[in-house]
Amino acid sequence: MIERMSRTEPAIPKQTRAERVYTLIREAILRGDFGPGQALKPQELAEQHGVSLAVVREALLRAVGEGLADRHPNRGFAVPGFSDMRWQEIAEARRIIEPNVLRLSVRRGDLDWESRVRATHHRLTRTAVYTPESGQFFSDEWSEAHRVFHRTLLDGCGNPILLDSFDRLWTASELARRWSVHRTPARDFVDEHRRLEEAALARDADAAAAVLVQHLTLTAAGLTIDTNEEA
């Protein structure tokens, strides 16, 4: 009996399927396969990915929790609308939380933290922002390098609860950040990130926090300007 069971191919756990489907839906939203406000239809997604409706709903609820989708009563799920004031609310939350976490990180970070900040900034500057495959959106490689650099800047704080708050806000703001950046091509991201690295490694907590506030404000301002222009 034991031998027969060992030869049986194990079934894929439901949690693994939901994780895989969530990842695919998340990538599709961030890639722009679904436009602002577009419906995310569970039946179609279930057929597309070859899974049950329950698995798709679980994945969509997770997307809602991370700010990548909205759930409307009697209307189902949809990508957040571009003009949603939530983007500005998220930006406000980031401007309050992240500079203060960065202050702690600058004060508490050790030599290993300094090395990781240098390494992640170097990776960011050496990664292509756009690729033929990414079209008008940031490349997946640059987006990940960007996230890792900002996350590493805050790592030195040593407080996992604060870092978890950053992770949630980052995911929730990812769509708005990409849309905003595509609409403000004149921004000098290289210089902004260089100033962040320099201030952090100089152990100037006040300067680092001020640079980060400006960095986050420019993204939010770019989004606001474009929204007003389209109105």
VMD Tcl script that draws the C-alpha trace (Angstrom):
set ca {
  {0.00 0.00 0.00}
  {2.79 2.38 0.87}
  {4.54 1.67 -2.44}
  {1.36 2.28 -4.46}
  {0.79 5.62 -2.72}
  {4.35 6.74 -3.41}
  {3.81 6.22 -7.12}
  {0.73 8.41 -7.18}
  {1.38 11.94 -8.45}
  {0.39 14.36 -5.68}
  {-2.49 16.70 -6.37}
  {-1.73 20.41 -6.56}
  {-2.92 22.02 -3.30}
  {-5.66 24.60 -3.64}
  {-3.46 27.19 -1.94}
  {-0.77 26.67 -4.56}
  {-3.30 27.13 -7.37}
  {-4.65 30.31 -5.79}
  {-1.13 31.66 -5.38}
  {-0.30 30.92 -9.01}
  {-3.52 32.50 -10.29}
  {-3.04 35.55 -8.07}
  {0.47 36.03 -9.45}
  {-0.79 35.81 -13.04}
  {-3.66 38.24 -12.40}
  {-1.35 40.65 -10.58}
  {1.16 40.61 -13.44}
  {-1.61 41.15 -16.00}
  {-2.99 44.17 -14.12}
  {0.43 45.74 -13.69}
  {1.35 45.00 -17.29}
  {-1.72 46.92 -18.47}
  {-3.67 43.97 -19.88}
  {-6.64 45.39 -17.98}
  {-7.25 49.12 -18.19}
  {-8.33 51.44 -15.35}
  {-11.86 50.56 -14.24}
  {-12.06 47.44 -16.42}
  {-14.02 44.51 -15.03}
  {-12.21 41.43 -13.77}
  {-14.68 38.65 -14.57}
  {-14.21 35.52 -12.42}
  {-15.81 33.17 -14.96}
  {-13.54 34.33 -17.78}
  {-10.45 34.22 -15.56}
  {-11.33 30.74 -14.35}
  {-11.63 29.49 -17.93}
  {-8.44 31.27 -18.96}
  {-6.37 29.74 -16.17}
  {-8.13 26.39 -15.99}
  {-9.17 26.64 -12.35}
  {-12.37 26.82 -10.35}
  {-14.33 29.97 -9.59}
  {-13.44 29.54 -5.92}
  {-9.72 29.74 -6.72}
  {-10.20 32.85 -8.87}
  {-12.32 34.59 -6.24}
  {-9.67 33.88 -3.62}
  {-7.02 35.40 -5.88}
  {-9.21 38.44 -6.62}
  {-9.94 39.03 -2.95}
  {-6.22 39.06 -2.31}
  {-5.80 41.58 -5.13}
  {-8.47 43.73 -3.46}
  {-6.63 43.52 -0.15}
  {-3.41 44.70 -1.79}
  {-5.00 47.58 -3.67}
  {-4.80 46.11 -7.16}
  {-8.55 45.61 -7.57}
  {-11.86 46.96 -6.27}
  {-14.89 44.94 -5.25}
  {-18.20 46.57 -6.11}
  {-21.47 45.32 -4.57}
  {-23.62 43.62 -7.23}
  {-21.01 44.38 -9.91}
  {-18.09 42.15 -9.05}
  {-14.40 42.99 -9.35}
  {-12.61 45.66 -11.39}
  {-9.26 47.36 -11.78}
  {-9.20 50.60 -9.75}
  {-10.21 53.68 -11.71}
  {-7.43 56.06 -12.68}
  {-8.98 59.09 -10.99}
  {-9.66 57.28 -7.73}
  {-8.74 59.56 -4.82}
  {-7.35 56.50 -3.09}
  {-4.11 56.99 -5.00}
  {-3.60 60.33 -3.29}
  {-4.56 58.80 0.05}
  {-1.98 56.07 -0.45}
  {0.62 58.67 -1.38}
  {-0.21 60.63 1.77}
  {0.16 57.50 3.90}
  {3.53 56.74 2.32}
  {4.77 60.30 2.91}
  {3.89 59.98 6.59}
  {5.17 56.45 7.21}
  {8.19 55.85 4.98}
  {10.30 58.94 5.84}
  {9.97 58.12 9.54}
  {10.93 54.51 8.95}
  {13.89 55.72 6.89}
  {15.01 57.89 9.81}
  {15.09 54.81 12.03}
  {16.89 52.84 9.36}
  {19.61 55.47 8.96}
  {20.15 55.56 12.71}
  {20.04 51.81 13.32}
  {21.43 50.31 10.11}
  {24.73 48.45 10.37}
  {27.58 47.93 7.91}
  {25.73 45.08 6.21}
  {22.78 47.40 5.63}
  {25.09 49.99 4.06}
  {26.50 47.33 1.72}
  {23.03 46.21 0.67}
  {21.91 49.78 0.00}
  {24.92 50.28 -2.28}
  {24.36 46.96 -4.04}
  {20.63 47.46 -4.65}
  {21.19 51.01 -5.89}
  {23.87 49.77 -8.26}
  {21.49 47.11 -9.58}
  {18.76 49.73 -10.06}
  {21.02 52.03 -12.08}
  {22.15 49.13 -14.28}
  {18.68 47.81 -15.06}
  {16.78 48.91 -18.17}
  {13.72 50.98 -17.31}
  {11.85 50.04 -20.49}
  {12.18 47.04 -22.78}
  {10.46 46.15 -26.06}
  {8.41 43.57 -24.18}
  {7.21 46.02 -21.50}
  {5.86 48.60 -23.96}
  {4.76 51.82 -22.23}
  {5.17 50.34 -18.76}
  {8.29 49.79 -16.70}
  {10.07 46.52 -17.29}
  {9.45 43.82 -14.70}
  {13.17 43.76 -13.94}
  {13.36 47.50 -13.25}
  {10.17 47.47 -11.20}
  {11.56 44.74 -8.97}
  {14.96 46.44 -8.67}
  {13.15 49.66 -7.73}
  {11.09 47.92 -5.05}
  {14.13 46.15 -3.60}
  {16.11 49.41 -3.40}
  {13.36 51.24 -1.52}
  {12.74 48.22 0.72}
  {16.45 47.93 1.51}
  {16.66 51.60 2.45}
  {14.10 50.88 5.17}
  {15.43 47.46 6.21}
  {17.81 48.95 8.73}
  {14.94 49.99 11.00}
  {14.76 46.44 12.32}
  {10.99 46.62 12.82}
  {9.12 43.94 10.83}
  {5.73 45.53 11.49}
  {6.81 48.81 9.90}
  {8.35 46.92 6.98}
  {5.12 45.00 6.48}
  {3.27 48.32 6.27}
  {5.69 49.40 3.56}
  {5.10 46.18 1.62}
  {1.33 46.65 1.62}
  {1.49 50.32 0.64}
  {4.01 49.60 -2.10}
  {1.78 47.01 -3.73}
  {-1.26 49.26 -3.43}
  {0.56 52.17 -5.06}
  {2.26 50.21 -7.84}
  {-0.39 50.88 -10.46}
  {-0.54 54.60 -9.73}
  {3.24 54.88 -9.72}
  {3.54 53.24 -13.11}
  {0.80 55.36 -14.64}
  {2.26 58.51 -13.13}
  {5.78 57.78 -14.32}
  {4.67 57.06 -17.87}
  {2.94 60.45 -17.90}
  {5.92 62.39 -16.48}
  {8.86 61.25 -18.63}
  {10.93 64.34 -17.75}
  {11.50 63.18 -14.16}
  {15.12 62.41 -13.34}
  {14.74 59.17 -11.42}
  {18.45 58.48 -11.59}
  {19.23 61.66 -9.68}
  {16.38 61.15 -7.20}
  {17.59 57.68 -6.30}
  {21.22 58.79 -6.17}
  {20.34 61.52 -3.67}
  {18.43 58.99 -1.58}
  {21.41 56.64 -1.45}
  {23.88 59.42 -0.66}
  {21.82 60.91 2.17}
  {21.16 57.51 3.73}
  {24.79 56.39 3.62}
  {25.93 59.78 4.92}
  {23.82 58.93 7.99}
  {21.89 62.18 7.60}
  {18.44 61.08 8.71}
  {16.82 64.48 8.21}
  {18.19 64.90 4.69}
  {17.27 61.35 3.71}
  {13.71 61.80 4.96}
  {13.37 65.11 3.12}
  {14.61 63.60 -0.16}
  {12.19 60.69 0.20}
  {9.24 63.03 0.87}
  {10.10 64.97 -2.28}
  {10.47 61.74 -4.26}
  {7.04 60.48 -3.19}
  {5.43 63.89 -3.66}
  {6.60 64.14 -7.27}
  {4.93 60.85 -8.13}
  {1.65 61.92 -6.53}
  {1.86 65.38 -8.14}
  {2.43 63.90 -11.58}
  {-0.65 61.77 -11.24}
  {-2.73 64.72 -10.04}
  {-1.61 66.96 -12.91}
  {-2.53 64.39 -15.51}
  {-5.88 63.69 -13.92}
  {-6.75 67.41 -14.02}
  {-5.60 67.71 -17.61}
  {-7.90 64.91 -18.67}
  {-10.87 66.33 -16.80}
}
mol new
graphics top color blue
foreach p $ca { graphics top sphere $p radius 0.5 }
foreach p [lrange $ca 0 end-1] q [lrange $ca 1 end] { graphics top cylinder $p $q radius 0.2 }
display resetview
